[in-house]
């Protein structure tokens, strides 16, 4: 398979608004011994991309400075240590960076096959959300069948994936979203209860819906004033898992006595700094436990909009507007 020496990618010369994202030409990356080189057909757009563009989420040492943490396409080359994939395989991958481009080098263990019947756009919408939800809601949050999960930001890519996975594994799902339309979408994709946080006191609603018992797990990407209310909303042995602070505040004035009285666990994580081995282990669990559900059509990504690679700025404007329901994907 012929590989060119140069490619089109999205460049960011300086931190700033969406307008700093411009198409440019640069060298095709060379795969490391444990990498595959993917000819990108589609790339997902995620909140960490926005944060990196703004200068608030620098790539870890050794990662590509190009934006983009998930891609789907064909393997066109591979390092000499790679045995799991062959040239021509269709894969989607959790990238360490470099996704907004025609070619992206990714550790082979962070790749997964396209689920049955999927196209590139659908496949590209999977990795970032599936890796994040599995690691945080199921591994760290230990959500189990019959428990109740409170998922904030239910109408975004992470939220809808969390709702669908929690529902598929037998949990009751309560979620919050910012409009009646978004709440309806959350219910359509598996939420048992959806609370419009703009018109209702979500903590009071959670207390009512759980008859005062509280929920078992909270998946929070908001932070700020939600932190104290999350603690109040957890039942005995409850787990609070942070994955982002979209309200910008990581500091809260909260009563922590319930942490002792109800044996609560407060934890959280980011995906990007994890090692290749750690990400590979998550990929292995996804392939064994989640990919069969995708193959069977039990749930799947919700695509809100697609944009050509050169219109990455427009994709970021849409994401920052929070008007989307589901995933935003770039086509290459």
For each residue, the residues with C-beta under 8 A, 3 or more apart:
1: 76 77 87 88
2:
3: 28 37 76 77 103
4: 7 28
5: 27 28
6: 25 26 27 28
7: 4 25 26 27 28 101 102 103
8: 23 24 25 101 102 309 310
9: 23 24 25 26 66 98 100 101 102
10: 21 22 23 24 66 67 68 100 101 309 310 312
11: 21 22 23 24 26 66
12: 15 20 21 52 53 65 67
13: 20 22
14: 20
15: 12 20 53 54 55
16: 19 20 53 54 55
17: 20
18: 21 53 312 313 314 316 317 320
19: 16 313
20: 12 13 14 15 16 17 53 313
21: 10 11 12 18 53 67 100 312 313 316
22: 10 11 13 313
23: 8 9 10 11 309 310
24: 8 9 10 11
25: 6 7 8 9
26: 6 7 9 11
27: 5 6 7
28: 3 4 5 6 7 37 102 103
29: 37 64 98 103 104 105
30: 37 105
31: 35 36 37 77 78 79 105
32: 35 79 105 107
33: 79 80 81 82
34: 79 81 82 107 108 109 276
35: 31 32 78 79 82 105 106 107 108
36: 31 75 77 78 79 82 85 91 93 105 106 108 111
37: 3 28 29 30 31 75 76 77 78 103 104 105
38: 71 72 73 74 75 76 91 93 103 104 105 106 111
39: 73 74 76 102 103
40: 43 71 72 73 99 101 102 103 104 332
41: 72 73 74 120 124 331 332
42: 71 72 73 120 121 123 124 306 329 330 331 332
43: 40 68 70 71 72 99 100 101 104 124 309 329 330 332
44: 68 69 70 71 99 124 125 127 128 129 157 327 328 329 330
45: 49 312 315 316 319 327 328 329 330
46: 49 50 69 70 128 129 157
47: 50 51 156 158 221 244 246 319
48: 51 52 57 69 128 272
49: 45 46 52 53 67 68 69 100 316
50: 46 47 53 54 316 319 320
51: 47 48 54 56 57
52: 12 48 49 55 56 57 58 59 67
53: 12 15 16 18 20 21 49 50 67 316
54: 15 16 50 51 57
55: 15 16 52 58
56: 51 52
57: 48 51 52 54 272
58: 52 55
59: 52 63 64 65 96 97 272
60: 63 96 272 273
61:
62: 96
63: 59 60 96 97 98 272
64: 29 59 95 96 97 98 104 105
65: 12 59 97
66: 9 10 11 97 98 99 100 101
67: 10 12 21 49 52 53 97 99 100 312
68: 10 43 44 49 71 95 97 98 99 100 101 104 330
69: 44 46 48 49 94 95 96 97 99 127 128 271 272
70: 43 44 46 92 93 94 95 99 124 125 126 127 128
71: 38 40 42 43 44 68 92 93 95 99 104 106 124 127
72: 38 40 41 42 43 90 91 92 93 114 120 121 123 124 126
73: 38 39 40 41 42 90 91 104 120 332
74: 38 39 41 88 89 90 91
75: 36 37 38 78 85 86 87 88 89 91 111
76: 1 3 37 38 39 87 103
77: 1 3 31 36 37 87
78: 31 35 36 37 75 82 85 86 87 108
79: 31 32 33 34 35 36 82 108
80: 33
81: 33 34
82: 33 34 35 36 78 79 85 108
83:
84: 108 109 111
85: 36 75 78 82 89 91 108 111
86: 75 78 89
87: 1 75 76 77 78
88: 1 74 75
89: 74 75 85 86 113
90: 72 73 74 113 114 123
91: 36 38 72 73 74 75 85 111 112 113 114
92: 70 71 72 111 112 113 114 123 124 126 127
93: 36 38 70 71 72 104 106 110 111 112 127
94: 69 70 106 110 127 128 131 271 279 283
95: 64 68 69 70 71 98 99 104 106 110 127
96: 59 60 62 63 64 69 106 107 110 272
97: 59 63 64 65 66 67 68 69
98: 9 29 63 64 66 68 95 101 104 105 106
99: 40 43 44 66 67 68 69 70 71 95 104
100: 9 10 21 43 49 66 67 68 309 312 330
101: 7 8 9 10 40 43 66 68 98 104 309 332
102: 7 8 9 28 39 40 309 332
103: 3 7 28 29 37 38 39 40 76
104: 29 37 38 40 43 64 68 71 73 93 95 98 99 101
105: 29 30 31 32 35 36 37 38 64 98
106: 35 36 38 71 93 94 95 96 98 110 111
107: 32 34 35 96 110 111 276 279 280
108: 34 35 36 78 79 82 84 85 111
109: 34 84 276 277 279 280 283
110: 93 94 95 96 106 107 127 276 279 280 283
111: 36 38 75 84 85 91 92 93 106 107 108 283
112: 91 92 93 126 127 283 286 287 291
113: 89 90 91 92 287 291
114: 72 90 91 92 118 119 120 122 123
115: 118 122 123 126 291 294 295 300
116: 294 295
117: 297
118: 114 115 122 123 294
119: 114 122 123
120: 41 42 72 73 114 123 124 331
121: 42 72 124 125 303 306 329 331
122: 114 115 118 119 125 126 300 301 303
123: 42 72 90 92 114 115 118 119 120 126
124: 41 42 43 44 70 71 72 92 120 121 127 329
125: 44 70 121 122 129 157 301 302 303 326 327 329
126: 70 72 92 112 115 122 123 129 130 294 301
127: 44 69 70 71 92 93 94 95 110 112 124 130 131
128: 44 46 48 69 70 94 131 132 157 271
129: 44 46 125 126 132 133 157 158 160 161 301 327
130: 126 127 133 134 161 165 286 290
131: 94 127 128 134 135 271 279 282 283 286
132: 128 129 135 136 158 161 243 271
133: 129 130 136 137 138 158 161 162 165 219
134: 130 131 137 138 139 165 282 285 286 290
135: 131 132 138 139 140 269 271 282
136: 132 133 139 140 141 219 241 243 268 269
137: 133 134 140 141 143 149 151 162 165 166 217 219 241
138: 133 134 135 141 142 143 165 169
139: 134 135 136 142 282 285
140: 135 136 137 239 241 267 268 269
141: 136 137 138 149 217 219 239 241 267
142: 138 139 217 239
143: 137 138 147 149 166 169 171 216 217
144: 147 169 171 216
145: 169 170 171
146: 170 171 172
147: 143 144 171 172 215 216 217
148: 171 172 173 174 210 215 216 217
149: 137 141 143 162 166 171 172 173 174 215 216 217 218 219
150: 174 175 176 206 215 217 218 219 230 233
151: 137 154 159 162 163 166 173 174 175 176 191 218 219
152: 159 175 176 218 219 220 221 222 226
153: 156 158 159 176 177 221 222 246
154: 151 159 160 162 163 175 176 177 182 183 186 191 194
155: 159 160 177 178 182 183 185 186 324 325 326
156: 47 153 159 160 322 324 325 326
157: 44 46 125 128 129 160 161 301 302 326 327 328
158: 47 129 132 133 153 161 162 221 243
159: 151 152 153 154 155 156 162 163 175 177 186 221
160: 129 154 155 156 157 163 164 185 186 189 301 302 325 326
161: 129 130 132 133 157 158 164 165 301
162: 133 137 149 151 154 158 159 165 166 219
163: 151 154 159 160 166 167 173 175 186 189 190 191
164: 160 161 167 168 189 190 299 300
165: 130 133 134 137 138 161 162 168 169 290 299
166: 137 143 149 151 162 163 169 171 173 190
167: 163 164 170 171 173 189 190 191 192 299
168: 164 165 190 293 298 299
169: 138 143 144 145 165 166
170: 145 146 167
171: 143 144 145 146 147 148 149 166 167
172: 146 147 148 149 192
173: 148 149 151 163 166 167 190 191 192 193
174: 148 149 150 151 191 192 193 194 195 206 209 210 215
175: 150 151 152 154 159 163 183 186 191 193 194 195
176: 150 151 152 153 154 194 195 196 197 202
177: 153 154 155 159 182 183 185 186 194 195 196 197
178: 155 182 196 197 198 322
179: 182 183 196 198
180: 183 184 196
181: 184 185 325
182: 154 155 177 178 179 185 186 194 196 325
183: 154 155 175 177 179 180 186 187 194 195 196
184: 180 181 187 188 194
185: 155 160 177 181 182 188 189 302 325 326
186: 154 155 159 160 163 175 177 182 183 189 190 191 194
187: 183 184 190 191 192 193 194
188: 184 185
189: 160 163 164 167 185 186 299 302
190: 163 164 166 167 168 173 186 187 299
191: 151 154 163 167 173 174 175 186 187 194
192: 167 172 173 174 187
193: 173 174 175 187 205 209
194: 154 174 175 176 177 182 183 184 186 187 191
195: 174 175 176 177 183 200 202 205 206
196: 176 177 178 179 180 182 183 199 200
197: 176 177 178 200 202
198: 178 179
199: 196
200: 195 196 197 204 205
201: 204 205
202: 176 195 197 205 206 229
203: 206 207 229 232 233
204: 200 201 207 208
205: 193 195 200 201 202 208 209
206: 150 174 195 202 203 209 210 214 215 233
207: 203 204 210 212 214 233
208: 204 205 211
209: 174 193 205 206
210: 148 174 206 207 213 214 215 235
211: 208
212: 207
213: 210 235
214: 206 207 210 232 233 234 235 236 238 262
215: 147 148 149 150 174 206 210 218 233 234 235 238
216: 143 144 147 148 149 234 235 237 238 239
217: 137 141 142 143 147 148 149 150 238 239 240 241
218: 149 150 151 152 215 230 233 234 238 239 240 241
219: 133 136 137 141 149 150 151 152 162 241 243
220: 152 223 226 227 230 240 241 242 243
221: 47 152 153 158 159 242 243 244 245 246
222: 152 153 226 244 245 246 247
223: 220 226 227 242 244 245 246 247 248 249 250 252
224: 227 245 247 248 249 252
225: 228 229 247 249 252
226: 152 220 222 223 229 230 247
227: 220 223 224 230 231 252 254
228: 225 231 232 252 253 254 255
229: 202 203 225 226 232 233
230: 150 218 220 226 227 233 234 240
231: 227 228 234 240 254 255 256 258 259 264 266
232: 203 214 228 229 255 258
233: 150 203 206 207 214 215 218 229 230
234: 214 215 216 218 230 231 238 239 240 258 262 264
235: 210 213 214 215 216 238 262
236: 214 262 263
237: 216 262 263 264 265
238: 214 215 216 217 218 234 235 262 264 265
239: 140 141 142 216 217 218 234 264 265 266 267
240: 217 218 220 230 231 234 264 265 266 267
241: 136 137 140 141 217 218 219 220 267 268 269
242: 220 221 223 245 266 267 268
243: 132 136 158 219 220 221 268 269 270
244: 47 221 222 223
245: 221 222 223 224 242 248 249 250
246: 47 153 221 222 223
247: 222 223 224 225 226
248: 223 224 245
249: 223 224 225 245 252
250: 223 245
251:
252: 223 224 225 227 228 249
253: 228
254: 227 228 231
255: 228 231 232 258
256: 231 259 260
257: 260 261
258: 231 232 234 255 261 262 264
259: 231 256 262 263 264 266
260: 256 257 263
261: 257 258
262: 214 234 235 236 237 238 258 259
263: 236 237 259 260
264: 231 234 237 238 239 240 258 259
265: 237 238 239 240
266: 231 239 240 242 259
267: 140 141 239 240 241 242
268: 136 140 241 242 243
269: 135 136 140 241 243 274
270: 243 273 274
271: 69 94 128 131 132 135 274 279
272: 48 57 59 60 63 69 96
273: 60 270
274: 269 270 271 278 279
275: 278 279
276: 34 107 109 110 279 280
277: 109 280 281
278: 274 275 281 282
279: 94 107 109 110 131 271 274 275 276 282 283
280: 107 109 110 276 277 283 284
281: 277 278 284 285
282: 131 134 135 139 278 279 285 286
283: 94 109 110 111 112 131 279 280 286 287
284: 280 281 287 288
285: 134 139 281 282 288 289 290
286: 112 130 131 134 282 283 289 290 291
287: 112 113 283 284 290 291
288: 284 285 291 292
289: 285 286 292 293
290: 130 134 165 285 286 287 293 294
291: 112 113 115 286 287 288 294 295
292: 288 289 295 296
293: 168 289 290 296 298 299
294: 115 116 118 126 290 291 297 298 299 300
295: 115 116 291 292
296: 292 293
297: 117 294 300
298: 168 293 294
299: 164 165 167 168 189 190 293 294
300: 115 122 164 294 297
301: 122 125 126 129 157 160 161 326 327
302: 125 157 160 185 189 325 326 327
303: 121 122 125 306 326 327 329
304: 318 324 325 326 327 328
305: 315 318 324 328 329
306: 42 121 303 328 329 330 331
307: 311 312 314 315 328 329 330 331
308: 311 330 331
309: 8 10 23 43 100 101 102 312 330 331 332
310: 8 10 23
311: 307 308 314 315 330
312: 10 18 21 45 67 100 307 309 315 316 330
313: 18 19 20 21 22 316 317
314: 18 307 311 317 318
315: 45 305 307 311 312 318 319 328 330
316: 18 21 45 49 50 53 312 313 319 320
317: 18 313 314 320 321
318: 304 305 314 315 321 323 324 328
319: 45 47 50 315 316 322 324 328
320: 18 50 316 317
321: 317 318 324
322: 156 178 319
323: 318
324: 155 156 304 305 318 319 321 327 328
325: 155 156 160 181 182 185 302 304
326: 125 155 156 157 160 185 301 302 303 304
327: 44 45 125 129 157 301 302 303 304 324
328: 44 45 157 304 305 306 307 315 318 319 324
329: 42 43 44 45 121 124 125 303 305 306 307
330: 42 43 44 45 68 100 306 307 308 309 311 312 315
331: 41 42 120 121 306 307 308 309
332: 40 41 42 43 73 101 102 309
